[in-house]
Every structure is written in structure tokens, then in C-alpha cells.
């Protein structure tokens, strides 16, 4: 049944091959430990024993051992990945009218509240201004930084873009995680940076962002030397250092800045969720903890003024 489930997730549910591979890994671990051969044998007790076993595994070991001594145990988030895969499998059983444990019997473990790394507005400005030259590299890198902040794109989405993007419009569609398409928006700064960069290119290759050896020549190479996510990460790190930012800065942190900037300026969380391409609103809600910092100022301004009024 596992094989049929994985094929269902890939074909009918449209999950990526990476997601299907992860489901396979977690379910294989479950079935190997529990020795379950028939879905009807998955019970509350079987699941409880597996969760207990999983909770005692050593995170540093590539292969899960039966008993671990010392070392860090698997994080609750990792344990939940196993439970999510099992729950999806049980939902598939229910869909097929195959007797098994009810999916809603599985409760995920409570995980510590996620914290996110941030740069402040002044640091962000210094970062965006860091590629200040008129050479091709500076123009390309300026376009990368402005586009990341304007759209909130994931770095993989940025790397997939074509140079024939219609920058006369204020928006374009991007295919993101889970093959879901969403609309992202271009600021005037991003449009100007892309226009300046494309005007300086000599090639006609498709990738919007490619290596200098490709975009600085008239030779055509179709895909050219398309920048990889790792290359973009190095570019962002370079300009963060140049801007005098001591904390770690990545493309994903610029994505964080995009989200918090919207929320701090009054955007509703559902709109931000759509622009980020989050499937679950709870993923977006992590940003509200950052934007709630202004509540302290409101508290000081309005709370308990009776004493001062009477004095």
C-alpha cells in the first residue's frame, strides 16, 4: 500500500519528487520499526510505541539505532515530519475505504515557537545600496537584491526567472513550492534596477541572472551559466559584509524583511500569505510576533494614566 500511496501523492496530489521521497523515508522508518504489514494493524498503541522510540533517537546518527546513549535527540519538528507522513497515509487509507487508524487520532508534538532572524530597516537600506557601481556585476547584483525585497521570492524562484520578464508591468506570475502559481509585484526600484542591468548585457540567453562569463559575451548558450541558489547566497553575503552588517544575512532573511515590512505598514496577514506563497496561514503568523513589538509603545502611551492625571 505504501507504493500506491506514494504514487497517489506524486500524480494526483501533485507533490514534488523531493516531498514524495521524504514521505517514503518517514513511512519506511515507521513500518520497519513497527513491523506492521496490514493497515488494520496500525493502532493507537502501535503509534504510541513508535513515537516513544522516535523521541529517543539520536539526531547525530544518520541511521536510527534502537537505543541511543547521550547526544541530542531528534527535534520535535523532525518527529512531526514522521507523524505528518503517517497521517497522510492514513487519510489515503480512509479514502480507499481500507480499515485503519483514524487520521485525526494523530496529534503532532508541541514545538518551541519559531524565531526568525531579521535585519532592521537601516541595515536593509545599506544592503540594497551596497552594489553602487555601473559595471555589469554591480548592476546584476543590485537587480538581484532589489527583486528579492520587492517580491519576497524564494531564492530558487529567483534563479528560475527568464530575462524576458515583462518589466513594463508591475506584476508577474511565479511557479513556486508544490507547483503552485502566485502573483508577485515589482517596485519602481526593482524595475529600474532590472532595466539597467538588462541594458548592459551583451548576450541573448534566457536566464535573468547568470554568471558574468555568460552575460558579458555575445555568444548564445541557451540556458547559459544560470546562477544557482548557492551563488545568490554568496552574493548576498558579500554585500552584507560590504554594508557593515555583522549578523548573518541570506536571501531568506530578505524574504523575512519583505513580509515584516508589509505587516508593519498595515497589510493584512492573508494578503501577505498569498504573496509569500505559504500554503498554511500558521507559517505566515510567525511574522506577527516581530511586528507586535510596537504594542509595547502603545501600552506605555495608553496604560494606567490615572496616577499622572491625579497628581
N, C-alpha and C positions, 0 to 999 in steps of 0.2 A: 504493500500500500504506500510505502514511502516514495517509491519511484513514481507512481501515479500522481501523488500529491505534488512532488517537485515539478513534474511536467505541467500540472494544472497551474501552479504558481507562475511558471515561465510563460506559458502560452495564453491561458485565459485571463490571468490576473496581470500579466504584463510586467512581472518583476524582472529586474536586471539579472544577468547571469551571476554577478557577484552576490546579490541577495539570495538567489537560489542556492549558490554554493555554501553560503553561511547557514541557511536552513538545513542543508544536508549535513553539515558539520555538527550542528547542535542536536539534530534528531538522531544521528548516528551515535553520538555520545550517550543520549538517553536510552536508546534501545540496547546498546552494548552493556550498559550498567544494569538496567532493569531485567534484561533477558526476555522482555515481552515479545511474543510472536504474533499475538492476536489483539486487535484494538480493544476488544471487550475486556481484556485483562488489565487495561490501564485503569487503576482505581485511585481513590484518594490516598490510600496507604502507599501504593507504589510511587505516586508523585511525591508524597512527603519524604519517603526514604531517599529518593533521588535528590531532592532539594537539600536534605541534610548532608548527603555525600558531596554534592556540588559546593556547598558552603565551606567544606573542609579542605578543598583542593588548593594546592599551592600555585599562585599566579605565575611564578617564575619558571614553572616546568612546562615545556612545550607539550609533553604528553601527560595526561591526567593520571596520577597514580591513585591507588586505592586509599592509602593513608599518607598524610603529609606530616612532617615534623618541622616546626619553625617556618620562617619565611612568611611572605604576605599571601593571604588567601585571596581567592577570586573576588573582584569588586562586585558589589550588588548589581551594578549596571550590567556587567558581563553575565551574571547569573540570570538577570531578567531577559537577556537575549535568548537564552535557552528556553525560558518559560514562554516567551512570545512565539517561538517556533513551534513548541508543543501545542500551544493554544490554537495557532493557525491550523495545525494538523488536525486537531480535534474538531475544529469548525468544518474542515473538509469532510471528516467522517460523518458529521451531522448532516451535511449537505447531501452526502451519498446514502443517507439512512442506514448507516452502519453503527451498531451499538458500541458505545464507548463512553468515557467520562465526559460530562457536560463541560464545554469550554469555559463557561463562567465560574467553574469551580477553581480555576487558577487565578490566584491573586498575586500580583507582582510584589517583589520585595520593596520596601521603602528605601529610597536612595537619598543621600545628602543633597540639599538644594544646590543646583549647579551655579557656579560663579563664572563670570566671563571677564577676560582681560580687556582693558579699554585704554585708549589714549584720549586725552582731553581735546577740546576744540582748538586750543592754541598749538598743541603738538600736531594735530591733524593738518592745520594750515601750513605749518613748517614742512611737513611731509609732502603735501601737494605742490608746494613751491620749490622743493629741492631740485628737480630736474629743470634748470633755468636756462640752459644753453639753446642755441639754434642748430646744433649738429643733429644728425639723424637719430643717434642713440637717445639724446635728451628729449627730442620730440616724441619718439616712440614711448619712452618711459613715462613722460608727462601724460600721454594719452591713456596709458595703462592705469595710472593712479587715479586720474580724473574719472575714467569709466568705471572703475571699481567702486568709487564713492558715490557716483551718480546713480548707479543701477543696483548696487548690492549683489552683484553677480558672484557666484561661487567661482573659484579660480579655474576649475575645469571648464565651466561655461564660458568664461572669458577667452580661454585658449582655443575654444572651438569656433569662435566667430570668424566670419568671412570679411574680407576687405570691402566687399561690395554691399556693405550695410548702408541703408538709406539714411544718411545723417541729416537730410533736409527735414525729416520728420522728428518729432520729439519722443518717439517710442519705437520699440521693435519687439518681436517675439523671440523667446529663447526656449529651447527644449532642455529641461533640467532633470533632476532626480526622478527616477521612475517613469522617464519618458513623458513627463507632464510639461505642457506648454504654458508659459505665462508671459505677460507683457511687462517690460521694464522701460524706464523713462530716462531720457537724456537731458542733462542740464546744459545751459548755454556754454559753461566752461568745458564740459566734456566734448560737446560738438565742435567747439573751436580747436581743442587740442587734437582731436582726431583729424579734422580738416587740415591742420598744419602738418601733421605727421604724414598723411597720405600724399600731400602735395610734394613732399620731399623724397618720396620713394621713387625708385627708378624701375622696379620690376612690375610685373603684371600678375604675380602669383596670388592664389586665393586667400591664404591665411591673413587675418587682420594683423596679428602680431607674430613676427618671425625674427630669426636671428639676423644680425647685421650683414653677414656674408651673403644672405639671400636678398634682402630688401635694398642693398646698395649696388645691385648689378641689374643689367637689362636682360640677363638670361632668364628663361622661363623654366620653372621646375615644378609646375602644378601645385603640389602641397607645400613645396619649398621647405624651409627649415622652421616649421611651426614651433613656437615657444611651448614648452611643457609647463605644467603647474609648478614643478620644482624650479624651473628657470625664473618664473614670475616671483616665486617666493624669495629667490636670491636678489632679484631686482628691488623688491620692496624692502628687504633687509638693508641693502646698500644705501637706499635713500633715507631710511630711518636713522642710520648711523650718521649720515651726512647732515641730517636735520638736528642732530644732537639729542635724539631720543634714546634714553638708556634702557628702557624696557623693551621686551621682545615685540616686534611688530610683524605681522603676517597679512596676507590678503584677507584672511578670515576676520582679522581684527578690524580691517577697513569695512568689512561687511557689518560687523557689530556697530561701528560708528554710523553707518548708513541707517541702521534700524533705530538706534537711540536718538539720532538727530531728528528723524521723523516723529517719534513719540514725544520728544521734548518740545517739539513745535506744534503739538496738538493733533497729530494724525491718530486715527482710531486703530486699535490693535488688529482688527480683522483686515483692514487695508494693508497694514504692514505685513501681516501673514501672507497675503496674496502676492505682494511684491517680492518677498523673500522666497516664495515657493515652498513654504512649510505645509506639510500635509496635516499636521496636528497643531491646534492653537496653543497647546501647552509648550511647544518648542519655542514659540514666539514670546510667551509670557515671561520668559527668563529676563527679557529686556526691561520689563516694567519695574523690576527691583532696582535697576540702575536709575531709571527716570523718576522713581519715587523719592529720590534724595531731596527734592525741593519741598517735600512735605514737612521737613524739619523747619524750614524757613517760615512756612505757613503757620506751624504750631507756635513758633516764637512770636509771630506777628499778632495772632488772634487769641491765644490761650491765656486764660486767667489774668485779665486786666483789671479785675475788681480792686486788687490791692493798690494799684497805681492810681485808680480813679478816686479812691477814698483818701489818699494821702495828700 
